[in-house]
């Protein structure tokens, strides 16, 4: 008998857990969320979804992930809530509003990141804010967020356009400098070819030919040698003549 009582005592919490409905887990999750116990709220919402996947379960779970700085996971749960849908347009508007907030935050983060796609993020945020306003046109907070997203989109588009213009100007400048360099190289090569042709066209003196000045110098030298030889001859003749006269 004691064994049966112990079994019943230990089985009672399990029986209570089994008796709890998906709605009960959502209530416990909401209580934990208000007490800022977001990890506990997450657990309760997951238990609710395991029993019965509902719009409210996924929406509340998305909120718990947002508070834990898990935006990507939160967005996935908002998407699941949207796929299930709800007949309450106000709840649907809040879901779109929160999805827009996630994209807006990503857009702001992208403005400070190298290569971040801020424009794309703000465009997505605008789409969800507009969807939210279609469900609840009187939501001033969503309308304000939409205006901010549109402002940031235009700002980043202008910056992107200015950046593209600067890049195009630099590309044009580099292209112009490259063309100038090629033109200069072409002119230098053409000038070298012209100089080479001029040198080839100039008459080159033959090795067996002699310049007029050299020929004149050689002629003068020959004449001087001839005069010297003549003087020697005359001198020898006079000497012989004198010798003969003396002998006589």
C-alpha positions as CSV (number, residue, x, y, z in Angstrom):
1,X,0.0,0.0,0.0
2,X,2.8,2.4,0.8
3,X,4.5,1.6,-2.5
4,X,1.3,2.6,-4.3
5,X,1.0,5.8,-2.4
6,X,4.6,6.8,-3.2
7,X,3.9,6.1,-6.8
8,X,0.9,8.3,-6.8
9,X,2.8,11.1,-5.0
10,X,5.7,11.0,-7.5
11,X,3.3,10.7,-10.4
12,X,1.2,13.6,-9.5
13,X,3.5,16.4,-10.9
14,X,3.8,14.4,-14.1
15,X,0.0,14.1,-14.3
16,X,-0.3,17.8,-13.7
17,X,2.1,18.5,-16.6
18,X,0.2,16.3,-18.9
19,X,-3.0,18.0,-17.9
20,X,-1.6,21.5,-18.8
21,X,-2.8,22.8,-22.1
22,X,-1.0,24.9,-24.7
23,X,-2.9,27.8,-23.4
24,X,-1.6,27.2,-19.9
25,X,2.0,27.2,-21.1
26,X,1.4,30.5,-22.9
27,X,0.1,32.0,-19.6
28,X,3.2,30.8,-17.8
29,X,5.4,32.1,-20.6
30,X,3.6,35.5,-20.4
31,X,4.1,35.6,-16.7
32,X,7.9,34.9,-17.0
33,X,8.1,37.5,-19.9
34,X,6.6,40.2,-17.6
35,X,9.2,39.3,-15.0
36,X,11.9,39.6,-17.6
37,X,12.8,35.9,-17.4
38,X,13.0,35.7,-21.1
39,X,14.8,32.3,-21.3
40,X,12.0,30.8,-19.1
41,X,9.4,32.4,-21.2
42,X,11.0,30.9,-24.3
43,X,10.8,27.4,-22.7
44,X,7.1,27.9,-21.9
45,X,6.2,29.1,-25.4
46,X,8.1,26.2,-27.0
47,X,6.1,23.8,-24.8
48,X,2.9,25.5,-25.9
49,X,3.8,25.2,-29.6
50,X,4.7,21.5,-29.1
51,X,1.2,20.9,-27.9
52,X,-0.5,23.2,-30.4
53,X,1.3,25.5,-32.9
54,X,-0.7,28.7,-32.8
55,X,-0.2,32.3,-34.1
56,X,0.0,33.5,-30.5
57,X,2.6,30.9,-29.5
58,X,5.0,31.8,-32.4
59,X,4.4,35.5,-32.0
60,X,5.2,35.4,-28.2
61,X,8.2,33.2,-28.8
62,X,9.5,35.7,-31.4
63,X,9.2,38.5,-28.8
64,X,11.1,36.4,-26.2
65,X,13.9,35.9,-28.8
66,X,14.0,39.6,-29.6
67,X,14.6,40.4,-25.9
68,X,17.5,37.9,-25.9
69,X,19.0,39.7,-28.9
70,X,18.3,36.8,-31.3
71,X,16.7,38.8,-34.1
72,X,17.2,36.2,-36.8
73,X,15.5,33.5,-34.8
74,X,12.8,35.9,-33.8
75,X,12.0,36.8,-37.4
76,X,11.7,33.1,-38.3
77,X,9.0,32.7,-35.6
78,X,7.2,35.9,-36.7
79,X,7.1,34.3,-40.2
80,X,5.7,31.1,-38.8
81,X,3.0,33.1,-37.0
82,X,2.2,34.9,-40.2
83,X,1.9,31.6,-42.1
84,X,-0.7,30.4,-39.5
85,X,-2.5,33.7,-39.6
86,X,-5.1,35.2,-37.3
87,X,-8.5,36.7,-37.5
88,X,-7.4,39.6,-35.3
89,X,-6.1,42.4,-37.5
90,X,-4.5,44.2,-34.6
91,X,-2.4,41.1,-33.7
92,X,-1.5,40.7,-37.3
93,X,-0.4,44.4,-37.4
94,X,1.8,43.9,-34.4
95,X,3.5,40.9,-36.0
96,X,4.3,42.9,-39.2
97,X,5.4,45.8,-37.1
98,X,7.9,43.7,-35.2
99,X,9.2,42.2,-38.5
100,X,9.7,45.7,-39.8
101,X,11.6,46.6,-36.6
102,X,14.0,43.7,-37.1
103,X,14.8,44.8,-40.7
104,X,15.2,48.4,-39.6
105,X,17.7,47.4,-36.9
106,X,19.6,45.4,-39.5
107,X,19.6,48.4,-41.8
108,X,21.1,50.6,-39.1
109,X,23.7,48.0,-38.4
110,X,24.6,47.7,-42.1
111,X,25.3,51.5,-42.3
112,X,28.3,50.9,-40.0
113,X,29.6,47.8,-41.7
114,X,31.9,47.5,-44.7
115,X,29.8,46.1,-47.5
116,X,26.6,46.0,-45.6
117,X,23.3,46.1,-47.6
118,X,21.6,48.9,-45.7
119,X,19.4,49.8,-48.7
120,X,18.0,46.3,-49.0
121,X,17.3,46.1,-45.3
122,X,15.4,49.4,-45.2
123,X,13.4,48.4,-48.2
124,X,12.2,45.3,-46.4
125,X,11.4,47.3,-43.3
126,X,9.3,49.6,-45.3
127,X,7.4,46.7,-46.8
128,X,6.5,45.3,-43.4
129,X,5.6,48.6,-41.9
130,X,3.2,49.2,-44.8
131,X,1.7,45.7,-44.3
132,X,1.2,46.6,-40.6
133,X,-0.6,49.9,-41.5
134,X,-2.9,48.1,-43.8
135,X,-4.1,46.0,-40.9
136,X,-4.1,48.9,-38.5
137,X,-4.1,52.4,-40.2
138,X,-4.4,54.2,-36.8
139,X,-1.0,52.9,-35.4
140,X,1.0,56.1,-35.1
141,X,4.1,54.3,-33.9
142,X,4.2,52.2,-37.1
143,X,3.6,55.3,-39.2
144,X,6.6,57.0,-37.5
145,X,8.8,54.0,-38.0
146,X,7.8,53.9,-41.6
147,X,8.8,57.5,-42.1
148,X,12.2,56.9,-40.4
149,X,12.8,53.8,-42.6
150,X,12.0,55.9,-45.7
151,X,14.3,58.6,-44.6
152,X,17.2,56.2,-44.0
153,X,16.6,54.5,-47.3
154,X,16.9,57.8,-49.2
155,X,19.9,58.8,-47.3
156,X,21.7,55.5,-48.0
157,X,20.7,55.5,-51.6
158,X,22.1,59.0,-52.0
159,X,25.4,57.9,-50.4
160,X,25.5,54.9,-52.6
161,X,24.9,57.0,-55.7
162,X,27.6,59.4,-54.7
163,X,30.0,56.6,-54.1
164,X,29.2,55.1,-57.5
165,X,29.8,58.5,-59.1
166,X,33.2,58.8,-57.4
167,X,34.1,55.3,-58.5
168,X,33.1,56.1,-62.0
169,X,35.1,59.3,-62.0
170,X,38.1,57.5,-60.7
171,X,37.7,54.8,-63.4
172,X,37.4,57.4,-66.1
173,X,40.5,59.2,-64.8
174,X,42.5,55.9,-64.6
175,X,41.4,55.1,-68.1
176,X,42.4,58.5,-69.4
177,X,45.9,58.2,-67.8
178,X,46.3,54.8,-69.3
179,X,45.4,56.1,-72.7
180,X,47.8,59.0,-72.4
181,X,50.6,56.6,-71.4
182,X,49.9,54.4,-74.4
183,X,49.9,57.4,-76.7
184,X,53.2,58.6,-75.3
185,X,54.8,55.2,-75.8
186,X,53.5,55.1,-79.3
187,X,54.9,58.5,-80.0
188,X,58.3,57.5,-78.6
189,X,58.4,54.3,-80.7
190,X,57.5,56.3,-83.8
191,X,60.2,58.9,-83.1
192,X,62.8,56.1,-82.7
193,X,61.7,54.5,-86.0
194,X,61.9,57.9,-87.8
195,X,65.4,58.5,-86.4
196,X,66.5,55.1,-87.4
197,X,65.2,55.7,-91.0
198,X,67.0,59.0,-91.2
199,X,70.3,57.4,-90.2
200,X,69.9,54.7,-92.8
201,X,69.1,57.3,-95.5
202,X,72.3,59.4,-94.9
203,X,75.3,58.5,-97.3
204,X,78.0,56.6,-95.5
205,X,81.6,57.2,-96.6
206,X,83.2,54.2,-98.3
207,X,86.3,52.7,-96.7
208,X,88.3,53.1,-99.9
209,X,87.3,56.7,-100.5
210,X,89.2,59.7,-99.1
211,X,87.9,63.1,-98.1
212,X,89.0,66.2,-100.0
213,X,91.0,67.5,-97.1
214,X,92.8,64.2,-96.6
215,X,93.6,64.0,-100.3
216,X,94.9,67.5,-100.3
217,X,97.2,66.8,-97.3
218,X,98.4,63.7,-99.0
219,X,99.2,65.6,-102.2
220,X,101.0,68.3,-100.3
221,X,103.0,65.7,-98.5
222,X,103.9,64.0,-101.8
223,X,104.9,67.3,-103.4
224,X,107.1,68.1,-100.4
225,X,108.7,64.7,-100.7
226,X,109.2,65.2,-104.4
227,X,110.9,68.6,-103.8
228,X,113.1,67.0,-101.2
229,X,114.2,64.3,-103.5
230,X,114.8,66.8,-106.3
231,X,117.0,68.8,-104.0
232,X,119.0,65.7,-103.1
233,X,119.4,64.9,-106.7
234,X,120.6,68.4,-107.6
235,X,122.9,68.4,-104.6
236,X,124.5,65.1,-105.7
237,X,124.9,66.3,-109.3
238,X,126.6,69.5,-108.1
239,X,128.8,67.4,-105.9
240,X,129.8,65.2,-108.8
241,X,130.4,68.1,-111.0
242,X,132.7,69.7,-108.5
243,X,134.5,66.5,-108.0
244,X,135.1,66.1,-111.6
245,X,136.3,69.6,-112.1
246,X,138.6,69.3,-109.1
247,X,140.1,66.1,-110.5
248,X,140.8,67.8,-113.7
